[in-house]
Amino acid sequence: MRVLVTGGAGFIGSHLVHALHQKGIPVAVLDDLSTGKRAHIPPDVPLYQTDIRDLNAVLHAFQDFQPTHVAHQAAQASVKHSVQNPCKDAEINLLGGLNILEAMRATGTQKIVFASTGGAIYGEVPEGRRAPETWPPKPKSPYAASKAAFEHYLEVYRQTHGLTYTTLRYANVYGPRQDPHGEAGVVAIFTNRLLHAQPVTLYARKEPGDPGCIRDYIHVEDVTRANLLALETNLEGTYNVSTGQGRTTEDVLYTIARALGTTPRVTYAPPRDGDLEVSVLDPTQLQAHGWRPQVPFEEGIRRTVAWFREQTQR
Ligand SMILES: NC(=O)c1ccc[n+]([C@@H]2O[C@H](COP(=O)([O-])OP(=O)(O)OC[C@H]3O[C@@H](n4cnc5c(N)ncnc54)[C@H](O)[C@@H]3O)[C@@H](O)[C@H]2O)c1
């Protein structure tokens, strides 16, 4: 197996690159470094600094590295930016993704594992329920729509060109190397702000002062393990990658504060435009294939906090 990880210099992709590298599996990264960093990946892993919107450059990387498998993590990954610029979102997430599929077809690459979004694709999940993969996608943002559309293209390429794919619909992923300066990734944002003794804003679910929206937080190591399972076995189809447990934003905040031994200064704000109230996903299907989330939330937060603390001390 030879794996090309698109977006491999980013938060999630870089964890997968390290895991493949540690296993001795030949791995290369295709990334334009728009949000990713060279320093996130081992120095001896080849990097094709390439925009997936550039078909010729993508083809060159495939012809040069000759991957058997692709882990497609590269994306415009911000819901907010997708609302501001839906054309750019579709150029990267849909047309860029099609360039990857065309390059696979041209070079006979066997399998793709696609990083989709469970956190956005199902829309609002009724409280107390967990969205299974069988629920039809109800995108509420251009980002979710482009991810859902690309899922359909994967199935079309399977039927017409015999391409093999696994779609992994991630819940809310957190862990070391997540960008703390975006508007998403609440664990990274809160951790960074508390470490610098800055106040945090807690957006309400309904009314300012409530504990905030409910999300399903999954540690990046568990997401990496799901990708390895999809790459190393004949797993095909579409799977949620989640814990199945919902947590409020306030719960997340105070778990981080406890891990840091600090008391947060909190500004309670009204609901944020476009935020889903509840998103919790059912992980039963992937569990039937032997995958389990192995990092309990408190432990995952401790490890994430330790990593951010180390960065600030450098
Ligand atoms: N973080 C989450 O909670 C989450 C949840 C669901 C799905 N996802 C998906 O997981 C994948 C990885 O997300 P992440 O959180 O690690 O984000 P990230 O921004 O850290 O990683 C994305 C990577 O893709 C690269 N990239 C962006 N545009 C590119 C382009 N045009 N050409 C080549 N490379 C490009 C970036 O430089 C970056 O390294 C994305 O597909 C995202 O949509 C993430």
Ligand as a Chemical Component Dictionary entry (heavy atoms), coordinates in Angstrom:
data_LIG
# 
_chem_comp.id                   LIG 
_chem_comp.type                 NON-POLYMER 
_chem_comp.pdbx_formal_charge   0 
_chem_comp.three_letter_code    LIG 
# 
loop_
_chem_comp_atom.comp_id 
_chem_comp_atom.atom_id 
_chem_comp_atom.alt_atom_id 
_chem_comp_atom.type_symbol 
_chem_comp_atom.charge 
_chem_comp_atom.model_Cartn_x 
_chem_comp_atom.model_Cartn_y 
_chem_comp_atom.model_Cartn_z 
_chem_comp_atom.pdbx_ordinal 
LIG N1  N1  N 0  -12.183 19.371 12.123 1  
LIG C1  C1  C 0  -13.402 18.843 12.140 2  
LIG O1  O1  O 0  -14.070 18.858 13.180 3  
LIG C2  C2  C 0  -13.978 18.212 10.898 4  
LIG C3  C3  C 0  -15.280 17.694 10.975 5  
LIG C4  C4  C 0  -15.833 17.090 9.853  6  
LIG C5  C5  C 0  -15.087 16.986 8.691  7  
LIG N2  N2  N 1  -13.832 17.523 8.628  8  
LIG C6  C6  C 0  -13.084 17.382 7.366  9  
LIG O2  O2  O 0  -11.828 16.810 7.651  10 
LIG C7  C7  C 0  -10.850 17.278 6.722  11 
LIG C8  C8  C 0  -9.655  17.843 7.464  12 
LIG O3  O3  O 0  -10.085 18.956 8.252  13 
LIG P1  P1  P 0  -9.144  19.696 9.300  14 
LIG O4  O4  O 0  -9.977  20.053 10.454 15 
LIG O5  O5  O -1 -7.901  18.907 9.505  16 
LIG O6  O6  O 0  -8.855  21.049 8.510  17 
LIG P2  P2  P 0  -7.477  21.742 8.121  18 
LIG O7  O7  O 0  -7.809  23.063 7.532  19 
LIG O8  O8  O 0  -6.510  21.690 9.267  20 
LIG O9  O9  O 0  -6.918  20.777 6.978  21 
LIG C9  C9  C 0  -7.250  20.923 5.617  22 
LIG C10 C10 C 0  -5.972  20.803 4.819  23 
LIG O10 O10 O 0  -6.307  20.932 3.421  24 
LIG C11 C11 C 0  -5.396  21.836 2.815  25 
LIG N3  N3  N 0  -6.077  22.463 1.687  26 
LIG C12 C12 C 0  -7.102  23.365 1.738  27 
LIG N4  N4  N 0  -7.437  23.745 0.495  28 
LIG C13 C13 C 0  -6.623  23.070 -0.359 29 
LIG C14 C14 C 0  -6.480  23.036 -1.771 30 
LIG N5  N5  N 0  -7.240  23.810 -2.577 31 
LIG N6  N6  N 0  -5.535  22.232 -2.309 32 
LIG C15 C15 C 0  -4.733  21.472 -1.510 33 
LIG N7  N7  N 0  -4.820  21.456 -0.169 34 
LIG C16 C16 C 0  -5.757  22.249 0.397  35 
LIG C17 C17 C 0  -5.013  22.830 3.908  36 
LIG O11 O11 O 0  -3.780  23.484 3.672  37 
LIG C18 C18 C 0  -4.965  21.935 5.139  38 
LIG O12 O12 O 0  -3.680  21.377 5.331  39 
LIG C19 C19 C 0  -11.574 18.301 5.845  40 
LIG O13 O13 O 0  -11.983 17.661 4.667  41 
LIG C20 C20 C 0  -12.773 18.706 6.678  42 
LIG O14 O14 O 0  -13.850 19.157 5.883  43 
LIG C21 C21 C 0  -13.268 18.128 9.708  44 
# 
loop_
_chem_comp_bond.comp_id 
_chem_comp_bond.atom_id_1 
_chem_comp_bond.atom_id_2 
_chem_comp_bond.value_order 
_chem_comp_bond.pdbx_ordinal 
LIG N1  C1  SING 1  
LIG C1  O1  DOUB 2  
LIG C1  C2  SING 3  
LIG C2  C3  SING 4  
LIG C2  C21 DOUB 5  
LIG C3  C4  DOUB 6  
LIG C4  C5  SING 7  
LIG C5  N2  DOUB 8  
LIG N2  C6  SING 9  
LIG N2  C21 SING 10 
LIG C6  O2  SING 11 
LIG C6  C20 SING 12 
LIG O2  C7  SING 13 
LIG C7  C8  SING 14 
LIG C7  C19 SING 15 
LIG C8  O3  SING 16 
LIG O3  P1  SING 17 
LIG P1  O4  DOUB 18 
LIG P1  O5  SING 19 
LIG P1  O6  SING 20 
LIG O6  P2  SING 21 
LIG P2  O7  DOUB 22 
LIG P2  O8  SING 23 
LIG P2  O9  SING 24 
LIG O9  C9  SING 25 
LIG C9  C10 SING 26 
LIG C10 O10 SING 27 
LIG C10 C18 SING 28 
LIG O10 C11 SING 29 
LIG C11 N3  SING 30 
LIG C11 C17 SING 31 
LIG N3  C12 SING 32 
LIG N3  C16 SING 33 
LIG C12 N4  DOUB 34 
LIG N4  C13 SING 35 
LIG C13 C14 SING 36 
LIG C13 C16 DOUB 37 
LIG C14 N5  SING 38 
LIG C14 N6  DOUB 39 
LIG N6  C15 SING 40 
LIG C15 N7  DOUB 41 
LIG N7  C16 SING 42 
LIG C17 O11 SING 43 
LIG C17 C18 SING 44 
LIG C18 O12 SING 45 
LIG C19 O13 SING 46 
LIG C19 C20 SING 47 
LIG C20 O14 SING 48 
# 
